[in-house]
């Protein structure tokens, strides 16, 4: 029987989602907690591989067990008591056996947070940038993304994917008090893609680059032409659609 787990985590103290040999990951911590509470080996499969320092306000993982869980609320309570404060489980629910946390996802949404004022409470969850940014220009550039599907220029090099094609559904900046928030959703994302796109858009916002150059960056299919990769701490996975 397959169960989906809806959870959230602050990625500051983790080396991403996926288990690594010499670093603490979210997946490793969850596997140990589930195995301890359920008294059997549990191996969770996540919806994606968030990088070191990236957060998730909404994340899905799945696991399989032979017998139906009798008291899900009791299980959730025990897990949240055992897990560290930077991981929280919101829901556990039974799903169809062929529903996969990663491969059944149709759309993912990320948000990137830039603080425009110094805020000690946002230092680990946003990118503090003192420079004034032209948000209107950044939104004009973001609209150009809809005209392309090959985003090689924003992908980390030497990844194991078969294609760099993605369909973008949303890409928009908005102002929230002392923050700028970039929301982007797509059918899939490449490694480091959102942070590279944001870096290129920030260059436009600082008027170091322009819309013509941004288009040329995408068409070049060359990562070295794109802007800098903004810090991981400002990036959140915020939704997954199945």
C-alpha positions as CSV (number, residue, x, y, z in Angstrom):
1,X,0.0,0.0,0.0
2,X,1.3,3.5,-0.9
3,X,1.0,6.6,1.2
4,X,1.8,10.2,0.3
5,X,3.4,12.5,3.0
6,X,2.8,16.2,2.7
7,X,5.6,18.0,4.6
8,X,7.6,21.2,4.8
9,X,11.2,21.9,5.8
10,X,13.7,24.7,6.3
11,X,16.7,23.7,4.3
12,X,19.3,25.7,6.1
13,X,20.8,22.8,8.0
14,X,20.4,20.2,5.3
15,X,22.4,19.3,2.2
16,X,19.3,19.1,0.1
17,X,16.6,16.4,0.0
18,X,18.5,13.4,-1.4
19,X,20.6,11.0,0.8
20,X,24.3,11.7,0.5
21,X,27.2,9.7,1.9
22,X,28.8,12.3,4.1
23,X,26.2,15.0,4.7
24,X,22.8,15.3,6.5
25,X,19.8,15.3,4.1
26,X,16.1,15.7,4.7
27,X,15.4,12.2,3.2
28,X,17.9,10.6,5.6
29,X,16.3,12.2,8.7
30,X,12.8,11.3,7.6
31,X,13.7,7.7,6.8
32,X,15.2,7.3,10.2
33,X,12.1,8.8,11.9
34,X,9.6,6.8,9.9
35,X,11.6,3.6,10.5
36,X,11.8,4.2,14.2
37,X,8.1,5.0,14.7
38,X,6.8,2.3,12.4
39,X,9.3,-0.3,13.6
40,X,10.2,-1.4,10.1
41,X,12.5,-0.2,7.3
42,X,10.8,2.8,5.5
43,X,12.4,4.4,2.5
44,X,10.7,7.6,1.3
45,X,10.8,8.8,-2.3
46,X,10.6,12.5,-2.8
47,X,9.0,14.7,-5.4
48,X,12.3,16.2,-6.4
49,X,15.9,16.9,-5.4
50,X,16.1,20.3,-3.8
51,X,19.7,21.6,-3.4
52,X,21.6,22.4,-0.3
53,X,20.0,25.2,1.6
54,X,16.8,25.3,-0.4
55,X,13.5,25.2,1.5
56,X,10.1,23.7,0.9
57,X,6.9,25.0,2.2
58,X,5.1,22.2,0.3
59,X,6.7,18.9,-0.4
60,X,5.4,15.4,-1.2
61,X,7.1,12.1,-0.6
62,X,5.7,8.6,-0.7
63,X,6.4,5.2,0.9
64,X,5.1,1.7,0.7
65,X,4.0,-0.7,3.4
66,X,2.4,-4.1,3.4
67,X,-0.4,-3.4,5.9
68,X,-2.8,-0.4,6.1
69,X,-2.0,2.2,8.7
70,X,-4.6,2.1,11.4
71,X,-4.2,5.5,13.0
72,X,-2.6,8.1,10.7
73,X,-3.1,11.0,13.2
74,X,-1.3,9.0,15.9
75,X,1.6,8.3,13.4
76,X,1.8,11.9,12.4
77,X,1.9,13.1,16.0
78,X,4.7,10.6,16.9
79,X,6.7,11.6,13.8
80,X,6.5,15.4,14.5
81,X,7.5,14.8,18.1
82,X,10.6,12.9,16.9
83,X,11.6,15.1,13.9
84,X,13.7,18.2,14.4
85,X,12.0,21.6,14.4
86,X,13.0,22.3,10.8
87,X,10.9,19.5,9.4
88,X,7.1,19.3,9.8
89,X,4.6,16.8,8.5
90,X,1.2,18.2,7.7
91,X,-0.7,15.2,6.2
92,X,-0.3,11.4,5.5
93,X,-2.8,9.8,3.2
94,X,-3.3,6.6,1.2
95,X,-3.1,6.9,-2.6
96,X,-3.3,4.6,-5.6
97,X,-0.4,2.1,-5.8
98,X,0.8,3.6,-9.1
99,X,0.9,7.3,-8.0
100,X,4.5,8.4,-7.7
101,X,5.7,11.4,-5.7
102,X,8.2,12.4,-8.4
103,X,7.0,11.0,-11.8
104,X,3.3,11.6,-11.4
105,X,3.8,15.3,-10.8
106,X,2.4,17.5,-13.6
107,X,3.5,20.9,-12.3
108,X,5.9,22.4,-9.7
109,X,6.0,25.9,-8.3
110,X,8.9,27.7,-6.8
111,X,9.2,31.1,-5.2
112,X,12.3,33.2,-4.7
113,X,12.4,35.9,-2.0
114,X,14.6,39.0,-2.1
115,X,14.7,41.3,0.9
116,X,15.1,44.9,0.1
117,X,15.6,45.9,3.7
118,X,17.9,44.3,6.3
119,X,15.8,41.9,8.4
120,X,17.4,39.6,10.9
121,X,14.4,37.3,10.8
122,X,14.7,36.7,7.1
123,X,18.5,36.2,6.8
124,X,18.2,32.5,6.4
125,X,15.1,32.5,4.1
126,X,15.8,35.3,1.7
127,X,18.5,37.1,-0.4
128,X,19.3,40.5,1.1
129,X,20.0,42.9,-1.8
130,X,20.4,46.6,-1.2
131,X,20.5,47.6,-4.8
132,X,17.3,49.1,-6.2
133,X,15.7,46.8,-8.8
134,X,13.5,47.7,-11.7
135,X,10.7,45.2,-11.2
136,X,8.8,46.3,-14.3
137,X,11.8,45.4,-16.5
138,X,12.2,42.1,-14.7
139,X,8.6,41.2,-15.4
140,X,9.0,42.1,-19.1
141,X,12.0,39.7,-19.2
142,X,10.1,37.0,-17.4
143,X,7.4,37.0,-20.1
144,X,10.1,36.1,-22.6
145,X,10.5,32.7,-20.9
146,X,7.1,31.6,-22.2
147,X,8.5,31.8,-25.8
148,X,11.0,29.0,-25.3
149,X,11.2,25.4,-24.1
150,X,14.9,24.7,-24.1
151,X,16.5,26.2,-21.0
152,X,20.1,24.7,-21.3
153,X,21.4,28.2,-20.5
154,X,20.0,28.0,-17.0
155,X,21.0,24.4,-16.3
156,X,23.8,23.1,-14.2
157,X,26.4,21.5,-16.4
158,X,26.9,17.7,-16.6
159,X,23.5,16.6,-15.3
160,X,22.0,13.2,-16.1
161,X,18.8,14.4,-17.7
162,X,17.8,13.4,-21.2
163,X,16.4,16.8,-22.2
164,X,16.6,20.4,-21.1
165,X,13.1,21.2,-22.4
166,X,10.6,22.6,-19.9
167,X,7.2,24.2,-20.3
168,X,6.8,27.2,-18.1
169,X,3.3,28.0,-16.9
170,X,3.9,31.1,-14.8
171,X,6.8,33.6,-14.2
172,X,6.1,36.8,-12.4
173,X,7.6,39.2,-9.9
174,X,5.5,40.9,-7.2
175,X,6.3,43.3,-4.3
176,X,5.3,42.2,-0.8
177,X,6.1,45.0,1.8
178,X,10.0,44.9,2.0
179,X,10.4,41.9,-0.3
180,X,10.4,41.1,-4.0
181,X,9.0,37.6,-4.7
182,X,9.4,35.7,-8.0
183,X,6.9,32.9,-8.6
184,X,7.7,30.4,-11.4
185,X,5.9,27.2,-12.2
186,X,6.6,24.6,-14.9
187,X,6.1,20.9,-15.8
188,X,9.7,20.3,-14.7
189,X,12.8,22.1,-13.7
190,X,16.5,21.6,-14.4
191,X,19.2,21.6,-11.7
192,X,19.9,25.2,-10.6
193,X,17.4,26.5,-13.2
194,X,15.4,28.8,-11.0
195,X,18.4,30.4,-9.3
196,X,20.1,31.0,-12.6
197,X,16.9,32.6,-14.1
198,X,16.5,34.8,-11.0
199,X,20.2,35.9,-11.3
200,X,19.8,36.8,-14.9
201,X,16.6,38.7,-14.1
202,X,18.3,40.6,-11.3
203,X,21.0,41.7,-13.7
204,X,18.2,43.2,-15.8
205,X,16.6,44.8,-12.7
206,X,20.0,46.4,-11.9
207,X,20.1,47.4,-15.6
208,X,23.4,45.5,-16.1
209,X,21.6,43.6,-18.9
210,X,18.5,44.1,-21.1
211,X,15.7,42.2,-22.8
212,X,17.7,41.7,-26.0
213,X,20.6,40.2,-24.1
214,X,18.2,38.0,-22.1
215,X,16.8,36.6,-25.3
216,X,20.3,35.9,-26.6
217,X,21.2,34.2,-23.4
218,X,18.3,31.7,-23.8
219,X,19.0,31.1,-27.5
220,X,22.8,30.5,-26.9
221,X,22.0,27.4,-24.8
222,X,25.2,28.2,-22.9
223,X,25.2,28.4,-19.1
224,X,28.3,30.7,-19.1
225,X,26.3,33.4,-20.8
226,X,23.6,33.5,-18.1
227,X,23.7,35.6,-15.0
228,X,25.0,34.6,-11.5
229,X,23.2,31.9,-9.5
230,X,21.5,33.6,-6.6
231,X,21.9,32.1,-3.1
232,X,19.9,29.0,-2.3
233,X,18.5,30.4,1.0
234,X,15.9,32.5,-0.9
235,X,14.4,29.6,-2.8
236,X,11.3,27.7,-1.7
237,X,9.4,24.8,-3.4
238,X,5.9,26.0,-2.8
239,X,3.5,23.7,-4.6
240,X,3.2,20.4,-6.6
241,X,0.3,19.5,-8.8
242,X,-0.6,15.8,-9.6
